[in-house]
Each structure stands twice: as C-alpha cells, then as structure tokens.
C-alpha cells in the first residue's frame, strides 16, 4: 500500500518538472528574437517531451485507505474514510445526521 503512495508521489514530481520544461521550451519556440535554429531545436525537444509527459497516468488516492475513488476535490479522503472521520468526531463542524 505504501508503495503506491511513493510511486504516485514520484510520478507527480516528475510531471511537475516536465511541465516546467514544457513552459520554457514553448516560450523559446514562440519568441521570434531567437535564431531559427534555436527555435527549431526547442520545437523538436518540445515534440519529444509531449509524448512522454502525460497527466492521464495520475490518479488521486485516499490518504488513509489508498483507494482511488475520492470523495471530492476538497478532501483527500475516500467516501468511507470521510464518514468514519465524521462519526469519530475528528472533523469539526460535521456530523452524520441520518441516524
């Protein structure tokens, strides 16, 4: 279970670095003040970079249960874990009212 979190963390770090490289290469390619050869090399690197960096491989996981299904974007917990935390009173201001 812990391996999945470590793997996901490494993948997110890698993708943030790829996004930074993408931004730099794109700005070099769009800048007309550079020589044509420099702009062309930036375009070729950008073309090769686009194939390897894919955000679709990311999956959001629950912090406690390592489950892929998330409750919503505001919390990092799955639905079951979120309900357990509410029932135990660890999240202030919320209570389960269906009893």
KAGISUL-V630461 format. One record per helix or strand. SS is the DSSP state (a for helix, b for strand). FROM is the first residue (numbers start at 0). TO is the last residue. If there is no record, write none. Layout:
ss=[SS | SS]
from=[FROM | FROM]
to=[TO | TO]
This chain:
ss=[a | a | a | a]
from=[1 | 35 | 54 | 78]
to=[29 | 51 | 56 | 87]
